[in-house]
Amino acid sequence: MTKKIVLLGSGELGKEFVISAQRKGQYIVACDSYAGAPAMQVADECEVFDMLDGDALERVIKKHQPDIIVPEIEAIRTERLYDFEKQGIQVVPSARAVNFTMNRKAIRDLAAKELGLKTAKYFYATTLEELKEAADKIGFPCVVKPLMSSSGKGQSLVRSTEELDHAWEYGCSGSRGDIKELIIEEFIKFDSEITLLTVTQKNRPTLFCPPIGHVQKGGDYRESFQPAHIDPAHLKEAEDMAEKVTKALTGAGLWGVEFFLSHENGVYFSELSPRPHDTGMVTLAGTQNLNEFELHLRAVLGLPIPGIKQERVGVSAVILSPIASKEAPRYKGLEDVAKEEDTYLRIFGKPFTKVNRRMGVVLCYAPLGSDLDKLRDKAKDIASRVEVY
């Protein structure tokens, strides 16, 4: 049952998905806005074009006639996906899901207003004046971010009125696509954050991976660990929310559903991605019987998933570039990593660098019941010894 899959976005997550797909005999066309993107290095064919150009996107789909379209990034002319779906092409998880989740306004209104999920208080702003009015209503500190962005781009924590001008400029500059509207949110005093990887299937029940804890800096993931400690009642609350929102969005695939956890106020829905999640790279450490990319592929193809089992504890720590260069990056410290027991190194293969761009990840694992804090310290220490130059 070989299928032709067009992958829209070819970063490190797409690369791992392609590897999983190739192992199941699938044919992959990897697309991105630049040549040599990580997933292109392992795909059957490649296309370089601006996916916000709807006509260019349509030309690529007509050229390749895929069975399945798998979006991996936000910067896509997503409304065209409805047309492709009507033509009989499977969109992952669905055209509706991708359209809603690529825009924070649509997904937040669905979650809070239609489904009644508990979220932070929020307003939208299309001008600086609207941003200031919303901040007066919410109070400080508050969080300002673009409606469409990824990896924390354009997101800021605002502590006073004086910081709103910068937050507006930074938010607009970090916006993906052509939407110049920001969302301003109440700052939740949470104790921790988790990602609940949720698998929706075509004709089978929704499944959940053990919760993944993560640490972000500037809205961008820096480390993740599995399983995260969470009160069983809170985990059930999160699972119920995740199942409700993914069912409303429809479709089959793996979703990264993010929550804030507060000992005082319980669980708050934060965001979700209709695809493998960066914090879920910890599953590449063998923490589960099936990693997130294998789960995504099985759900997409309609293959059975007999169950998801936690097999060991694991952590991930990212490797960041300190430089910006158009030259192919080089790395030092690989020998040090290779000496470490129970450790994997994954270099993503990005062809150029930006300051603080994720270039790779260190993964460490240990038997169930091991000290997770010690393992986190180990991974961060090893990652710090890998130099990008």
N, C-alpha and C positions, 0 to 999 in steps of 0.2 A: 504494500500500500504506500508506495513512494508518492509523496506530495511535493509540489513545487511551492516553496515558501518565500515570499518577499519580506525581508526584514527592514523596517524603516527605522534607521538609527543603528550604528554599528560600533558602539562603545564596548567597554569591558563586559558588561552584562550580556550584550548581544553576542559577544564572542563565546561566552560559556554556553549560551543557548544554542549557537550554531554547532559547537562541539557535541552537545547532547543530541542534536538533530542528525548530524552526520553519522553518529553511532547507531542511529535507527534507520539509516539508509535514505534520509530525506535530501532534497535538492534545494539549496539555499542561494538566493540572490540578495546580497548585502548592500544596503544603500546608506549613503551619508553625504554630508556637504563637503567632505574633503577626502582625498585619496589616501589609501593605506590605513584606514581606520581599523581598530583591532579585529572586529568581526570579519572584515574583508579578507584578512590574512588566512582565514580558514574556510571561507565560503566557496561555492562553485562559480559564481559570477558576481560582479560588482557594478554598481551604478553610482556616479557622483553627480548630485544635483541638489538644488534648494527645495526641500520638501514643503516649504511654505508657498511654493509656486504650484498652485493647483493644476495648471495645464501640464507642467513638467511631470508632476506626480502621475497624472492620468496617462501621459505618454509611456512612462515606465511600466505601468500596470498593463496597458494594451500590448506593449512589446513582449512582456514575459508571460502574460496570461496565467497568473498564479492560481493555485487552489486556495491558498491561505495568505493573509496579510498579517504580519506581527509587528505592531508599533513598539519601538523601544525608547522613544524620546517624545518630548512635548511639542517640539517645533515642527508640526505637521499641519497641513491644511485639512484638518480632521473632518470637516463637513463633507468632503468628497468621499469619505469612507462609507457614508450611507448609500451613495450611488453604486459603489463597488459591491456592497453587500446585496443590494437589489439585483445585481447581475449574477448572483450565486456564489460570489467569492466569500469565504469565511473570514471575518475580521475578528481579531483576538483582543479581548474576550468578545467584544461586540462593538459595532459602530457607536451605539448609544453609550457604552461604558467609556470608550476612548474620548468621545466628545465631552462628556460630563467631567471626567477626571483630569483632562488637560487644562481645565479652567477652574480655579479655586472657587469662583463665584457659583458656578453651577453645582459643584459637588457639595459646597457648604450649605447652600439653600436646600438641596435635596436632603442632606443629612439632618439638618436642624429643623427646617420648616415642614418638610413633607413626612420624614420618618420619625421625627421627634427625638433624635439622638442628642445626648448631652454634649454640648460644645462650648468653647469660650464665646463670650459676647463678641459681636463683630459688626462692623459697618464697612461700606465701600466708599471710595473717594476717587473722583475723576479730576479733581483740581486740588491745589494746595489748601485752598480755603475749606473745602469739604473735609480734607484730612484734619485740619485744625479743629473744626467743629466736632468731628467724630472723637478726637482725642479728649476734648472737653467732656464728652459724655462717658467715655470709658475710663479716663483717668490714667495716671502714670504709675509704674511703667506699662507700656503697651508694645505690641509687636506690629510692625509694618512690613508688608511684603507684596510683590506683584501677584496679579491673578494668575499669570502663567510664567513659571520659571522652574528651575531645577537646581539641585545641589546647593540650596541656600542663596543663590544669586539674587541680589536686590533686597535681601531680608535684613532688618535691623531691629534691635531692642531700643526703644525710645524712652528716655527717663525724664525728659523735661520738654517744655514748649520750644525751647531754643534749638532742640535737635530735630524738629519736624521738617525744617527746610531741607536739611541734608537727607533725611529719610525719604522725602518725596523725590529728590533728584536721584538718589541711589536706587530707590525702588523702580523708578521709570527706566533707568539705564540697565537694570538687571532683568527687565521683562523680556520674555521670549515672545516671538510673534509680533503682531501689530496691535495688541491690546495695551493701552496706556491707562490702566485702572488699577488701583491698589486696594488691598484689604487691610483693615486695621483691627487688631484683635486685643481682647483683654489678655493680660499676662497671667497665665495660670501658675500658681505656686505649687508645682508638682514635685513629687519625690523622685519619680523616675519616668522614663519613656520606654515604651516597647513597640516592636513591630510584630504583628501577628500575621504570619504568612498564611493566607487562606486560599484553598483550592476549590474552585467551582468546577463541576463536571457536567457533561452533556446529559447523562441519564443516570447519574449516581449522586450520592449525598455529598454535601460540602464537608471538606476536611480541614483540619487546622494543624499547623506545625507547633512544636513547643515554642513558647514565647521567646523573642530575642530582645535583649536589652541593648541599648546603644547610647553612645555619647556623641553629641554634635557640637561643632564650633562654628558660629556664624551661620547656623542652619545647615551645615554640611557634615556628613558622617565622618567620624574619625576612628571609632572603634565600635565593635559589636560583640556580644557574647550570648551564648545559648547553653542551657536554659536560663532565662531571667527569673529571679525570685519574684513571685506574685501570689497574693492571697487567692486561694481557689475561687472564692466568691467573685473577686474582681476579674479573674480570668474568664469565668463563665459569663460575666457581664460583657466583657470585651468580645467574646465569641458570638454572643447574641447580636451585638451591634454589627460585627463584621458580616455575619450571615445575612442580616437584614439589608445592609447597604449593597452588598454584592448581588443579592437576589434582585433588588430593585434596578440595578444597572444591567443585569442579564449577561449571559455568555459564559464560556468555559475558559479557564486559565488560572494562573496563580496571581494573587493580588498581595501587595504589601500594604497592610492596614495599620496605621500608626495611632497610638493612644498615649495620653498623659495619665499617670497614676498618682493619685493623692490619697494619703492615708485618711485625711479628714473628709474629702468630698467624693472619693471613688474614682470612676473611670470617665475620662473625657475623650470623645472622638476627635482626632486631629486632622489627618489627611489619609488618602490612599492612592496607590499607584496600581494600574491595571496590568501589571507585569512584574517580573522578578525585581527584587528590591536590593539596593546597594548594601544595606545592613545584613541582608540574607546571604551575602558572600561567605559568612561564617559557616554555612552548611557545606562549603567546599572542604572544610576540615573533617568531614565524615561524621558530623554530629548526628546526622539522621541516616536512615537506611537509603533515602533518596534525597539528593540535594534539590534546591529550589528550581534549578534549570531543568532537571529531569522531570520534576513534578509539573512544571509549566508545559513541557513538551507532551507529556502523557495526556494532560487535560486537553491540550489543543488537538491532538490526534484522536482523542476518544479512547485511549488505551486504559485498561484497568489499573487502578492504584490499590493494591491489597491492603495498605495501611501505612501510616507514618509513625516510625518509632525513633525515639531518642536513643542513640547508641553510645555516645560519649559527650563530654562537655567540650566546648570549643570557644575560641575567641579569634577576632580579626583585628588587625591594626594597620592603618593605611600608610603608604609611603608617598610622601608629598615632594613635589619638585620645588626647590628654592629659587629656581631661575626660569627665565623665559627665553626660549631659543627656537629658531626654525630648524636647527640642526637636529639630527636623530640623537636622542639621549643615550648616554652611557651610564653604567652603574658600577659602584664599588661596594664591597662588603658582601658579595654573594658567597664567598668562601666561609665567612663567619656564620651566615645563615645555615649553610649546608652542614656545619658541625653540630648544630642543635638537634636534639632528639625531639621527636613528635612535632615536627615543624614543617610547614610547606611555605614556599615562596611563589607568588604568582605575579610576574611582570606583565602588564597589560599589552605592551607593544604599541603604545601611542607614538606616532612619528615625530612629534614636536612637543615642546614643553611650554607651560605657563606657570607663573608663580602660584604655588599652592595647588597645582593640578594633581589629582590622584594618578600616580604612575604604576602603582602595584599594591599588593597587600601581603602581609605576613599572617599566616594561620597557624595557631597552636592548638593542640588537643590533649586530653587526658581522660582517664577512666571516669565513669559516672561517680559522683560523690567527691571529686577532687576539689581543691580550693580554687574557686574561680577567680578570686582577686589576685592570687599569686600568678595564675595563668595570664591574666590581663597585663600584669606588670611585665611578665616575660615577653609577651608579644610586642608591647610598646617599646621595650628596650631593644629587641632585635630589629624592629622596623627603623628605629632611630640610627642604627648602624649601617643601613643601606643608603648610600649617597647617590643622588642623581646629579650628573654634571654634563 
